[in-house]
Amino acid sequence: MSLQSYYNEFAANFADPDEKVCACRGSGWALSDLDTWHKCPYHCKANTPHPEDDCGDYEASHSACEIPDYTPTDEDMDAAQFKPAKPEPPKPLTEGEIPF
């Protein structure tokens, strides 16, 4: 079977109304053995992002990609003001010592 034949066969037959049988397993997207994603006509909702989307500007309107509001706590603010100690200066090399 050629790759094109496999692709066409998978794309035409992967979907099933029963999510336990469907190749997408209810997630809305199915990945073929050819590493191609296929949108499931039964389980992919309007706001189901593509599995490889990074939630960039284009996907910002999808609820699955929204970042929850974050308010720093007092503990976070204390940690932000912490300044690490200065590192120790390097020790001088002795005769015959390799510096790496």
N, C-alpha and C positions, 0 to 999 in steps of 0.2 A: 504494500500500500504506500502510495506516495505521501509526502508531507501535506500536500494540498488536499488530498483525499481524506487524510486523517482529520485535518482542520475542519473541513466541510462536514464530515460525519459528526465530530464532537459538537460543533456549533449548532447543528440541527437537532441533536438528540440528548443533550446533557440535562435539560430542564425537566422537572417533574413537580407537580403541585405538592406532593408530600416532601417536606424538607428533610426527612430521614433518608429518602431515596435520591433526592436531587443532588447533583454534583456540587452545588453551592452550599449545601448543608444549612440552608436557611439564611446565609449571610448576604445574599444578593449578588454575589460574584463567584464565578467558578474559574479555577486555573487549570488549563489543559496541560498535558505532558509536553507540549511545545512551548510552554511558558507564555501563553497568551491568555488574557483575562476575557471572560465573556459575561455580559450582564444577563442576569436571570429574569425572564419575563414574569415569573411568579413571585419572587421574593425580594427583588430590588425595588426599594421605595424611592420616591423623588429625592429624599435627602440622604440616601445611602452613598457615601463617597467611594470613589474607586480605591481599592486596597493599597495602591501605590501613591495616592495623593499625599502631599505633605502639608495640607491645610494652609496653603499659601493664600494670597489675596483672592484668587479665583474661587477658592473653596470657602472663604471666610463666612459666607452666608449659610453654610450647612451647619446644622445644630451639632452634628457629630464632631465637628472640628472647632467648636467654640472653646475658648480658654476661660475657665471660671475666674471670677473676680478674686483678687488676693489682697488682703489687708495685712501688713506686717504686724507682728505682735511685739510686745516690749522686749521679749527675749531676742527677736530678730534684730531689733534696733540696737541692743547692746552688742550683739555679735558684729554688726556693721561698723561699730566704732572701735572694735578691737584692732590693734595694730600689732602685727607679728614682730618678734624680736629680730634685731639685725643679725645676719649670718656672721659666723666667725670668719676672720680673714684667713686665707690659706697659709698653711705652715711652710716655712722655707724648706727648699729641697736640700738634702745632704749630698755629699759628693758620691757620684755613681748612681744616684736614684733617678729612675725614669719617671717623668711627670704624667704618665698615663697608665 
